[in-house]
Amino acid sequence: MTIDEAAEALKANNLEIDCIEMSLTQEASASPIVYHGKGYIRQDKDGVLNFKIFVSKVENTNIAQQMHQVFSNQSGRIFADSDFYSLIARDARSRTWTADRIIPQTGANLSFAYGQLRSIKSEHNHFEAKHSVSIRYFGVMELPIEFGRADFGNKKMGKVQFPAGNAEIAVQEYPDETVFTAASKVSLSESFHTRMDEAAKFLTAKSVEWRVLQRHDGNRGFIELTSASARSVVTRMDPPITRSINGYWQNGWVLYTKYLEYVLRTTKRSYWNHCTSHLHNAREASANALDAWAVGLAVAVEGMVELVPFTQDKSEKEKIKKFKEWILEQIRSRKKFQLFEKRMGGLLGMLSNVRLQDRMAPLIASGHVTGAYADAWSKLRNRHVHPKGVDPQRMDSKEFQEIFDLINKTTTFMYEIVFYLIGYSGMHSDYGQHGYPARIYPVTQSAPKPIHIAKS
């Protein structure tokens, strides 16, 4: 099975790799447990990758030790690093596949070992001196692409191409999959595919997951195939810009580019940017009951507000410091109030904290966020995070409409914060008004600034 055949089999949900040699090795151990043997890697009906080794040799354990380990496990304890295993498998074409962070199980008498895999990875030689990263999503993502403009083989497709960061991004959409590819003259960061994925999630407001990753650095390359993952069936959070908006086709990719460049610039770790995590929480919350959606959205926006840079005036800090000292001195000088000194010290300490309203005030004044929508967020948060005996059975359509309006205004407020963070100016959907009209961001901006999109 070639690399391309493996990817197609994964998409068809029938990947099966027979392995002539497999080794399952315990991680983070000076004397690791190792299982050797032949076996296979297969997809189950849910698209999850599984492995099985028919064990011919075992190192550093026996049945008694394994039984002791099983019965010593404690409920409520997270897995330690030494609970995980790594897999190395060689298939019939002598291609090596690897996987890590596996929690395996063993059969009777340690005769076989099996378990689920998050992903499998294989390195290979590449004969083009280029740097590229490609991620494939199975299914249609509804992107700003004029579908069917070009043919690829026997499949209709749409394609756009544009610069972002130090790379050229090409997006191809087919009837059954979508491919994002970044190409560059220099090596791309190890997490570039994660950043592309973050931008795709932001643009579509969907919890999409890539299934195939391919990376080339000079003459070396690798492919990674992932299991299908569980996710909310239907999320109701709307994207920052919808197809009905005039300028959607141009401004959609401006949004994608700005978000991609933002996460590339500000993310210091290999996983998601904090902004992406907050957006994810808001999006997943929208799949739940109305109250859960409201709470999840309000809390996510609160985390996003914290990302807005804010510098407190030095004179203001000095005033607060002197005020706190004066209050505490008054308490100390009165014997009957001295027992409140520690409590008052804690309360007064909150004066030094930067309030969320303080962070938003300059953005409201400059037209980067809408004051009425900031108020809607505050009302939504207070109403649902601190409920006061609301009886859902007595709520009428007017009250439900009010909640929906608060959610929609808060959603727009959230996107306005993101637009500010990423430096976007252009068209977007205003969910705070019925009919969801188009609006230019920021409100002081007279016209959007599109980028050149090459179509094929």
C-alpha positions as CSV (number, residue, x, y, z in Angstrom):
1,M,0.0,0.0,0.0
2,T,1.4,3.4,-1.1
3,I,1.1,6.6,1.0
4,D,-1.6,7.9,-1.3
5,E,-3.5,4.5,-1.1
6,A,-3.3,4.6,2.7
7,A,-4.9,8.1,2.7
8,E,-7.6,7.1,0.3
9,A,-8.3,3.9,2.4
10,L,-8.6,6.1,5.5
11,K,-11.2,8.3,3.8
12,A,-13.1,5.2,2.7
13,N,-13.0,3.9,6.3
14,N,-11.3,0.7,5.3
15,L,-7.7,1.2,6.1
16,E,-5.9,-2.1,6.9
17,I,-2.2,-2.5,7.3
18,D,-0.7,-5.9,7.9
19,C,2.5,-5.7,9.8
20,I,5.3,-8.2,9.7
21,E,7.0,-6.8,12.8
22,M,5.5,-4.7,15.7
23,S,7.0,-3.5,19.0
24,L,4.9,-1.8,21.7
25,T,7.2,-0.1,24.3
26,Q,6.4,1.5,27.6
27,E,7.2,5.2,27.8
28,A,9.1,7.1,30.5
29,S,10.6,4.0,32.1
30,A,14.2,3.0,32.8
31,S,13.3,-0.7,32.2
32,P,10.4,-0.4,29.8
33,I,7.9,-3.2,29.2
34,V,8.0,-4.3,25.5
35,Y,5.7,-6.5,23.5
36,H,7.0,-7.9,20.2
37,G,5.2,-9.8,17.4
38,K,3.3,-9.6,14.2
39,G,-0.1,-8.0,13.8
40,Y,-2.1,-5.3,12.1
41,I,-3.5,-1.7,12.2
42,R,-7.1,-1.3,11.1
43,Q,-10.0,1.1,11.2
44,D,-13.2,0.2,13.0
45,K,-16.7,1.1,11.8
46,D,-16.4,4.5,13.6
47,G,-13.2,5.4,11.7
48,V,-11.0,4.9,14.8
49,L,-7.6,3.3,14.2
50,N,-6.9,0.1,16.2
51,F,-3.9,-2.2,16.5
52,K,-3.4,-5.7,17.6
53,I,-0.1,-7.6,18.2
54,F,0.1,-11.3,18.4
55,V,2.8,-11.4,21.0
56,S,5.8,-13.7,20.5
57,K,8.1,-12.0,23.0
58,V,7.7,-10.0,26.2
59,E,10.4,-8.0,28.0
60,N,10.4,-6.8,31.7
61,T,7.0,-8.1,32.8
62,N,5.0,-11.3,33.3
63,I,1.4,-12.3,34.0
64,A,1.7,-11.8,37.8
65,Q,3.2,-8.3,37.4
66,Q,0.5,-7.3,34.9
67,M,-2.3,-8.5,37.2
68,H,-0.8,-6.6,40.1
69,Q,-0.7,-3.4,37.9
70,V,-4.3,-3.9,36.9
71,F,-5.6,-4.2,40.5
72,S,-3.4,-1.3,41.7
73,N,-5.0,1.2,39.4
74,Q,-7.1,3.8,41.3
75,S,-10.3,5.4,40.1
76,G,-10.0,9.2,39.7
77,R,-6.2,9.2,39.0
78,I,-5.1,10.5,35.7
79,F,-2.7,8.4,33.7
80,A,1.0,8.8,34.4
81,D,3.6,9.1,31.6
82,S,4.7,5.5,32.3
83,D,1.1,4.3,31.7
84,F,1.5,5.2,28.0
85,Y,3.2,3.1,25.3
86,S,4.7,3.8,21.9
87,L,4.3,1.6,18.8
88,I,6.7,0.9,16.0
89,A,5.3,-1.3,13.1
90,R,6.8,-2.4,9.8
91,D,4.4,-3.3,7.0
92,A,4.8,-5.7,4.1
93,R,6.5,-2.9,2.0
94,S,9.0,-2.4,4.8
95,R,7.5,1.0,5.5
96,T,7.7,2.0,9.2
97,W,4.6,3.3,11.0
98,T,4.8,4.9,14.5
99,A,2.3,6.0,17.2
100,D,2.6,7.2,20.7
101,R,0.6,8.0,23.9
102,I,-1.2,4.6,23.7
103,I,-3.1,3.0,26.6
104,P,-2.9,-0.7,25.6
105,Q,-4.7,-3.8,26.9
106,T,-3.4,-7.4,27.0
107,G,-5.1,-10.7,26.4
108,A,-4.9,-14.0,28.3
109,N,-1.4,-15.1,29.2
110,L,-0.1,-11.9,27.5
111,S,-0.7,-13.7,24.1
112,F,-1.8,-10.5,22.4
113,A,-1.9,-6.7,23.0
114,Y,-4.4,-4.3,21.5
115,G,-5.7,-0.8,21.7
116,Q,-6.8,2.4,20.0
117,L,-4.5,4.9,18.2
118,R,-5.0,8.6,17.9
119,S,-2.8,8.6,14.8
120,I,-0.1,6.8,12.9
121,K,2.9,8.4,11.2
122,S,5.3,7.3,8.5
123,E,8.5,9.1,7.2
124,H,9.6,8.8,3.6
125,N,12.1,10.2,1.2
126,H,10.9,13.1,-1.0
127,F,12.5,14.1,-4.3
128,E,11.6,17.7,-4.5
129,A,13.7,20.3,-2.7
130,K,10.7,22.3,-1.3
131,H,9.0,23.0,2.0
132,S,5.3,22.3,2.3
133,V,2.6,21.3,4.7
134,S,-0.8,19.9,3.7
135,I,-3.9,19.0,5.8
136,R,-6.9,17.1,4.4
137,Y,-10.4,17.3,5.8
138,F,-12.9,14.7,4.8
139,G,-16.3,16.2,3.8
140,V,-17.3,19.6,2.5
141,M,-16.5,22.6,4.7
142,E,-18.5,25.3,2.9
143,L,-15.6,27.7,2.3
144,P,-15.5,30.9,0.2
145,I,-14.7,29.0,-3.0
146,E,-16.6,29.1,-6.2
147,F,-17.1,25.4,-6.4
148,G,-16.7,23.6,-9.7
149,R,-14.4,26.1,-11.5
150,A,-11.8,23.5,-12.3
151,D,-11.4,19.8,-12.8
152,F,-8.9,17.5,-11.1
153,G,-8.9,14.1,-12.5
154,N,-12.5,13.1,-12.7
155,K,-13.6,15.3,-9.8
156,K,-14.9,18.8,-9.9
157,M,-13.1,21.2,-7.6
158,G,-12.8,24.8,-6.6
159,K,-9.4,26.4,-5.7
160,V,-8.1,29.7,-4.2
161,Q,-4.6,30.8,-3.6
162,F,-3.2,33.6,-1.5
163,P,-0.1,34.6,0.6
164,A,-0.1,34.3,4.4
165,G,2.9,34.8,6.7
166,N,6.0,33.4,4.9
167,A,4.0,30.9,2.8
168,E,1.7,30.7,-0.1
169,I,-1.6,29.0,0.8
170,A,-3.6,27.0,-1.6
171,V,-7.1,25.7,-0.7
172,Q,-8.8,23.0,-2.8
173,E,-12.3,21.9,-2.2
174,Y,-13.7,18.7,-3.7
175,P,-17.2,17.1,-3.3
176,D,-15.8,14.8,-0.6
177,E,-12.8,16.6,0.9
178,T,-11.0,19.9,1.4
179,V,-7.2,20.3,1.3
180,F,-5.2,23.2,2.7
181,T,-1.6,23.4,1.5
182,A,1.2,25.8,2.5
183,A,4.3,26.1,0.4
184,S,7.4,28.1,1.2
185,K,11.0,28.7,0.2
186,V,12.0,28.2,3.8
187,S,11.2,25.6,6.4
188,L,7.8,26.1,8.0
189,S,7.3,25.8,11.8
190,E,6.5,22.4,13.2
191,S,3.1,23.6,14.3
192,F,2.2,25.3,11.0
193,H,-0.5,22.7,10.3
194,T,-2.1,23.4,13.7
195,R,-2.2,27.1,12.9
196,M,-3.9,26.5,9.5
197,D,-6.4,24.3,11.3
198,E,-7.1,27.0,13.9
199,A,-7.8,29.5,11.1
200,A,-10.1,27.1,9.3
201,K,-12.1,26.5,12.5
202,F,-12.4,30.3,13.0
203,L,-13.6,31.0,9.5
204,T,-16.2,28.2,9.4
205,A,-17.2,28.2,13.1
206,K,-17.1,24.4,12.8
207,S,-15.4,21.8,14.9
208,V,-13.7,20.3,11.9
209,E,-10.7,17.9,12.3
210,W,-8.1,17.2,9.7
211,R,-7.5,13.5,9.0
212,V,-4.4,13.5,6.8
213,L,-1.2,15.6,7.4
214,Q,1.7,15.6,4.9
215,R,4.9,17.6,5.4
216,H,7.9,18.0,3.2
217,D,11.2,19.6,4.2
218,G,13.8,19.3,1.4
219,N,14.2,15.6,0.6
220,R,12.5,14.4,3.8
221,G,8.8,14.0,4.4
222,F,6.2,12.3,6.5
223,I,2.5,11.5,6.5
224,E,0.2,11.2,9.5
225,L,-3.2,9.6,9.5
226,T,-5.6,10.3,12.3
227,S,-8.6,8.5,13.8
228,A,-12.0,10.0,13.5
229,S,-12.8,11.9,16.7
230,A,-16.0,12.4,18.7
231,R,-17.5,15.8,18.5
232,S,-20.8,17.7,19.1
233,V,-23.3,16.6,16.5
234,V,-24.7,20.1,15.7
235,T,-23.2,23.4,16.8
236,R,-25.3,26.5,16.4
237,M,-22.7,29.3,16.6
238,D,-22.6,31.3,13.4
239,P,-19.4,32.1,11.6
240,P,-17.9,35.7,11.5
241,I,-19.1,36.2,8.0
242,T,-21.9,34.4,6.1
243,R,-22.4,33.6,2.4
244,S,-25.3,36.1,2.2
245,I,-22.9,39.0,2.9
246,N,-21.8,41.1,-0.1
247,G,-18.0,40.7,-0.2
248,Y,-18.0,37.2,1.5
249,W,-15.8,35.7,-1.2
250,Q,-13.0,38.2,-0.7
251,N,-13.3,39.1,3.0
252,G,-13.6,35.4,4.0
253,W,-10.0,34.8,3.0
254,V,-8.9,38.1,4.5
255,L,-10.3,36.8,7.8
256,Y,-8.6,33.5,7.4
257,T,-5.2,35.1,6.6
258,K,-5.4,37.6,9.4
259,Y,-6.3,34.9,11.9
260,L,-3.5,32.6,10.6
261,E,-0.9,35.3,10.9
262,Y,-2.1,36.2,14.4
263,V,-1.8,32.7,15.8
264,L,1.6,32.2,14.0
265,R,2.8,35.4,15.6
266,T,1.4,35.0,19.2
267,T,1.4,31.3,20.0
268,K,4.4,30.1,22.0
269,R,3.3,26.5,22.4
270,S,2.7,23.6,20.0
271,Y,-1.1,23.4,20.7
272,W,-3.9,25.9,20.2
273,N,-3.7,29.6,20.7
274,H,-5.7,30.9,23.8
275,C,-8.0,32.7,21.4
276,T,-8.8,29.5,19.5
277,S,-9.5,27.7,22.8
278,H,-12.0,30.3,23.8
279,L,-13.7,30.1,20.4
280,H,-13.8,26.3,20.6
281,N,-15.5,26.5,24.0
282,A,-18.1,29.0,22.8
283,R,-18.7,26.9,19.7
284,E,-19.1,23.6,21.5
285,A,-21.4,25.2,24.1
286,S,-23.8,26.2,21.3
287,A,-24.6,22.5,20.8
288,N,-26.2,22.3,24.3
289,A,-29.3,23.6,26.0
290,L,-29.9,27.4,25.8
291,D,-28.7,28.0,29.3
292,A,-25.5,26.0,28.8
293,W,-24.9,27.8,25.5
294,A,-25.3,31.2,27.2
295,V,-23.0,30.3,30.1
296,G,-20.3,28.8,27.8
297,L,-20.4,31.7,25.4
298,A,-20.3,34.3,28.2
299,V,-17.3,32.7,30.0
300,A,-15.5,32.2,26.7
301,V,-15.9,35.9,25.9
302,E,-14.6,36.8,29.3
303,G,-11.4,34.8,28.6
304,M,-11.1,36.6,25.2
305,V,-11.4,40.0,26.8
306,E,-8.4,39.2,28.9
307,L,-6.3,38.8,25.7
308,V,-6.8,42.5,24.9
309,P,-3.6,44.4,25.9
310,F,-4.1,47.0,28.6
311,T,-1.6,49.2,30.5
312,Q,-2.8,50.9,33.6
313,D,-1.9,54.5,34.1
314,K,1.0,54.9,36.6
315,S,-0.7,57.8,38.4
316,E,-3.9,55.7,38.8
317,K,-1.8,52.9,40.3
318,E,-0.3,55.4,42.8
319,K,-3.7,56.7,43.8
320,I,-5.0,53.2,44.4
321,K,-2.0,52.3,46.5
322,K,-2.3,55.4,48.7
323,F,-6.0,54.9,49.1
324,K,-5.5,51.2,50.2
325,E,-2.9,52.3,52.7
326,W,-5.1,55.0,54.1
327,I,-8.1,52.7,54.6
328,L,-6.0,50.0,56.3
329,E,-4.5,52.6,58.6
330,Q,-7.9,53.7,59.6
331,I,-8.9,50.1,60.5
332,R,-5.7,49.6,62.4
333,S,-6.2,52.7,64.5
334,R,-9.6,51.5,65.7
335,K,-9.4,48.5,68.0
336,K,-12.9,47.3,67.4
337,F,-12.3,47.2,63.6
338,Q,-8.9,45.5,63.6
339,L,-10.4,42.0,63.2
340,F,-11.5,43.1,59.7
341,E,-8.0,44.1,58.6
342,K,-7.2,40.9,56.7
343,R,-10.6,40.8,55.0
344,M,-10.4,44.4,53.9
345,G,-6.9,43.8,52.6
346,G,-8.3,41.2,50.3
347,L,-11.2,43.3,49.2
348,L,-8.9,46.4,48.6
349,G,-6.5,44.2,46.6
350,M,-9.2,43.9,44.0
351,L,-8.9,47.6,43.2
352,S,-5.5,46.8,41.6
353,N,-7.0,44.3,39.2
354,V,-7.8,45.6,35.7
355,R,-11.5,45.3,35.2
356,L,-12.9,43.9,32.0
357,Q,-14.8,47.1,31.5
358,D,-11.5,49.0,31.7
359,R,-10.1,46.9,28.8
360,M,-13.1,47.5,26.7
361,A,-13.6,51.2,27.2
362,P,-10.9,52.3,24.7
363,L,-12.2,49.8,22.1
364,I,-15.7,51.1,22.5
365,A,-14.5,54.7,22.1
366,S,-12.5,53.9,19.0
367,G,-15.4,51.9,17.3
368,H,-13.6,48.5,17.6
369,V,-16.4,47.0,19.7
370,T,-20.0,48.0,20.1
371,G,-20.9,49.3,23.5
372,A,-24.5,47.9,23.4
373,Y,-23.1,44.5,22.6
374,A,-20.6,44.7,25.5
375,D,-23.6,45.5,27.7
376,A,-25.4,42.5,26.3
377,W,-22.5,40.2,27.2
378,S,-22.5,41.6,30.8
379,K,-26.2,41.0,31.1
380,L,-26.0,37.5,29.6
381,R,-23.1,36.6,31.9
382,N,-24.8,37.9,35.1
383,R,-28.1,36.4,34.3
384,H,-26.9,32.9,33.6
385,V,-23.7,32.6,35.7
386,H,-25.6,34.0,38.8
387,P,-29.2,32.8,38.2
388,K,-32.0,33.9,40.5
389,G,-34.6,31.2,40.5
390,V,-35.9,31.5,36.9
391,D,-38.6,29.0,36.2
392,P,-38.2,27.8,32.5
393,Q,-41.8,26.5,32.5
394,R,-43.1,30.1,33.0
395,M,-40.9,31.7,30.3
396,D,-42.8,33.0,27.3
397,S,-41.7,33.6,23.8
398,K,-40.8,37.2,24.6
399,E,-38.3,36.0,27.2
400,F,-36.8,33.4,24.9
401,Q,-36.4,36.0,22.2
402,E,-34.6,38.2,24.8
403,I,-32.1,35.4,25.5
404,F,-31.5,34.7,21.8
405,D,-30.9,38.4,21.2
406,L,-28.4,38.5,24.1
407,I,-26.6,35.4,22.7
408,N,-26.5,36.9,19.2
409,K,-25.2,40.3,20.4
410,T,-22.6,38.6,22.6
411,T,-21.5,36.4,19.6
412,T,-21.0,39.6,17.5
413,F,-19.2,41.2,20.5
414,M,-16.9,38.2,20.6
415,Y,-16.0,38.4,16.9
416,E,-15.4,42.1,17.3
417,I,-12.8,41.3,19.9
418,V,-11.2,38.8,17.6
419,F,-11.2,41.3,14.7
420,Y,-9.4,43.7,17.0
421,L,-6.8,41.2,18.1
422,I,-6.0,40.0,14.5
423,G,-6.1,43.5,13.0
424,Y,-9.0,42.8,10.6
425,S,-10.9,45.5,8.8
426,G,-13.7,44.6,6.4
427,M,-17.2,43.2,6.1
428,H,-18.8,40.9,8.7
429,S,-22.2,39.6,9.8
430,D,-23.9,41.6,12.5
431,Y,-25.9,39.0,14.6
432,G,-27.0,41.7,17.0
433,Q,-29.7,42.9,14.6
434,H,-32.5,40.8,13.2
435,G,-31.9,39.8,9.7
436,Y,-28.1,39.6,10.3
437,P,-27.1,42.5,8.1
438,A,-23.6,43.2,6.8
439,R,-21.5,45.7,8.7
440,I,-18.1,47.2,8.1
441,Y,-15.5,46.7,10.9
442,P,-14.5,48.8,12.6
443,V,-17.4,51.2,12.5
444,T,-15.0,54.0,11.6
445,Q,-13.8,52.1,8.5
446,S,-15.4,53.3,5.3
447,A,-14.7,50.3,3.1
448,P,-13.1,46.8,3.5
449,K,-9.6,46.1,2.3
450,P,-9.6,42.8,0.3
451,I,-6.5,40.8,-0.6
452,H,-5.8,39.4,-4.0
453,I,-7.3,35.9,-4.3
454,A,-6.1,33.7,-7.2
455,K,-8.8,31.4,-8.5
456,S,-8.4,28.3,-10.5
